[in-house]
Amino acid sequence: MKLYGIEQFRFSGSHIHRYNACPGSAVLSEAIPGFTGNGEERKATTKGSRLHKVFQLILEECSDLLSAADMLDELADVFGKNRVALLLDEKQYIIWWFTKYNVLPPIEFHIITMLYNITPAVTEIDELTEKDVVLTPEKVNNTSPALIRFIAESIRYIYELIYERKDITVLTEETRIAEWTATKPRTTADVVITDGKVLHIIDFKTGTIPVEASDNDQLLYYAETYRQNEETIHLHILQPKRQSEWEIPKGYLEEWVVRSLQAENKILKGNRTLQPGSHCQFCPANPYSKGERGTPLCP
């Protein structure tokens, strides 16, 4: 992991929960003597990133969201190798749906094929010996039926939020600058829906660790970054077999912003206090790997 100093610090939405609770975690090379960056931050998996992209493209490109969700459910019911064939062969995919309903599939093939991905085998030469050959086997990332159904459920969830609402604006993966912070980083919310009066912030998560929308620092960060003159703000978390929603109480966001800016200011002024808590789970100084592959570096 690269070691970044305070000059590179940005009060980012993805790390704000940890930064608010533990100022020292923002600049670990200064907070922990001898810290060498052996720990690595948890990053989104390739499969998780692809599912985010599928979710995004369906929202952006499909004119009939309910039909798209229904098709995903039917696709999940197709048995193993037959489902893989549909995901890899555009002709078979189109014939499958057209034979059933006499219409083209509601989801374009370039989107649906992302549910199956093969990373080709790679042959590498060891740079130390220049002789030893290392073969990295191909990796197959086949989306499970459960996750396909989860995407369908999430599409229906978004549909319910926008159905019959007038003058709706739906933003997917749109990057904004957090102008309200001192360091002004760029940030990207999964889905933002607004009609000028009610703002919805939706986070699409494929992981199994339960996350609540209530008092969620990352979603509050998005809310402050994306809000304009909305009177009501709802935060949403979509996870497999789990949905969570929270309406921010009046005045709560303003108070939260004050606390967060105070935390950012502490970091910028040199506070390197380390404070343990649930946020440690995603900290580079507290490896989360199984067994003895990681050694906690935080005192």
Disulfide bonds with the S-S distance in Angstrom:
none
